[in-house]
Amino acid sequence: MVAEVVTVTEKTEDFEVIVVGGGAAGLSAALVLGRARRRTLVVDAGEPRNAPAAHMQGYLSRDGMSPAEFLAVGREEIERYGVELVRDRAVDVTRDEGFAVRLAGGRTVRARQLVVATGLKDELPPVPGLAERFGRDVLHCPYCHGWEVRDQAFGVLASTATSVHQALMVSQWSKDVTLFLHTVAEAELTGEDLRRLAAAGVRVVPGEVAGLTVEDDRLTGVRLRGGRVYEREVVFVAPRAVPRTDLLARLGAEMSETPFGTYPVVDGRGLTTVPGLWAAGNASGFAEQVVNAASRGYRAGAAINGELLMADLDATAVR
Ligand SMILES: Cc1cc2nc3c(=O)[nH]c(=O)nc-3n(C[C@H](O)[C@H](O)[C@H](O)COP(=O)(O)OP(=O)(O)OC[C@H]3O[C@@H](n4cnc5c(N)ncnc54)[C@H](O)[C@@H]3O)c2cc1C
């Protein structure tokens, strides 16, 4: 159950709203709040999830823009409305009448409402060379990169039996797909898996992957532990998603386990089970792409403005 909104009306805070995280979700919340004339602070450590990628795809009207440029434009936009942005990291948070957020730089800031938009971290399997090429020719998401690498020779590095699903999905972008079972035993694949893989024309290669081969800074192959190299131009992999939810957990927000990590329980606006505490973007769900993260931030920002307004009107009315 998501708790009712309880809004603190005492005027002891430095800000009305603090947004932790200045990615698409956090900046979008801040834009709405700034335009609603709310004293808003964004605290951002400056490590957005898609930083390894040169291009951001699939955001209508921004398709192909660089992630860094997208965020730079967003920062300019929030500054127009008086939102303060600090490059710092929130390291602790407490809640009494409002929220007190301690920053790594030593400052403590307070607000009536808190948005956690801290994103998630992708943990890659420990195969040498993967991390260096992530976002270039080691990819996780066909919707982000599939078009750009269409018809190339794909490898899919299995990490669990669910990697079969990834191999089937990427076959929409190339008919040359090889699934490397790596740490997954052949016996783990079901009859349905095998039928679908065959129907999609995906080759299945058992055996542990030892590394990648690279020439002139381009991926050229996947090397098995026995030494055999399979020529491939692109490798898809499913990183383990580690949501950055420690601030939410410290405040006692109810969490829910999913196959893609543990996320806060939120209502349709992003309110957690802790009054005044909101979550948006990848800190609230695995599947949020940039456009969804921005949308979730917008929705939380608008909801917060409404809650603050009604709380203040109610406080005035009873006086
Ligand atoms: C390689 C790659 C390519 C991708 N390509 C695409 C694409 O083409 N199109 C697409 O739609 N999606 C793409 N994505 C997904 C995209 O990255 C996410 O959808 C998006 O970043 C989610 O936005 P967010 O605001 O929730 O989190 P983020 O963008 O990750 O922003 C979170 C921010 O919070 C900050 N932060 C975290 N903890 C703290 C703290 N304690 N204090 C202060 N700040 C903190 C971080 O430093 C970061 O700046 C890609 C992902 C990857 C990994």
The ligand as a Gaussian input file, in Angstrom:
#p B3LYP/6-31G(d) Opt

LIG

0 1
 C       25.236000       2.412000     -22.778000
 C       23.817000       2.877000     -22.626000
 C       23.147000       3.472000     -23.687000
 C       21.830000       3.896000     -23.562000
 N       21.231000       4.440000     -24.626000
 C       19.973000       4.872000     -24.523000
 C       19.297000       5.423000     -25.660000
 O       19.848000       5.502000     -26.758000
 N       18.013000       5.862000     -25.495000
 C       17.370000       5.773000     -24.291000
 O       16.228000       6.214000     -24.196000
 N       17.980000       5.235000     -23.204000
 C       19.254000       4.800000     -23.293000
 N       19.884000       4.254000     -22.196000
 C       19.147000       4.226000     -20.905000
 C       19.339000       5.589000     -20.195000
 O       20.673000       5.689000     -19.787000
 C       18.389000       5.714000     -18.991000
 O       17.068000       5.530000     -19.449000
 C       18.475000       7.104000     -18.348000
 O       19.809000       7.430000     -18.059000
 C       17.638000       7.135000     -17.062000
 O       17.651000       8.464000     -16.568000
 P       17.696000       8.743000     -14.994000
 O       17.532000      10.227000     -14.853000
 O       16.758000       7.874000     -14.285000
 O       19.149000       8.268000     -14.507000
 P       20.594000       8.777000     -14.940000
 O       20.603000       9.333000     -16.304000
 O       21.518000       7.651000     -14.658000
 O       20.896000       9.981000     -13.936000
 C       21.058000       9.769000     -12.563000
 C       21.959000      10.871000     -12.042000
 O       21.949000      10.815000     -10.597000
 C       23.268000      10.992000     -10.143000
 N       23.393000      10.408000      -8.801000
 C       23.338000       9.114000      -8.440000
 N       23.469000       8.984000      -7.101000
 C       23.590000      10.253000      -6.624000
 C       23.760000      10.780000      -5.316000
 N       23.797000       9.992000      -4.236000
 N       23.884000      12.121000      -5.183000
 C       23.818000      12.933000      -6.274000
 N       23.663000      12.492000      -7.532000
 C       23.548000      11.158000      -7.699000
 C       24.118000      10.282000     -11.173000
 O       25.458000      10.702000     -11.073000
 C       23.405000      10.717000     -12.470000
 O       23.926000      11.935000     -12.941000
 C       21.167000       3.769000     -22.306000
 C       21.840000       3.163000     -21.225000
 C       23.126000       2.716000     -21.383000
 C       23.815000       2.045000     -20.222000

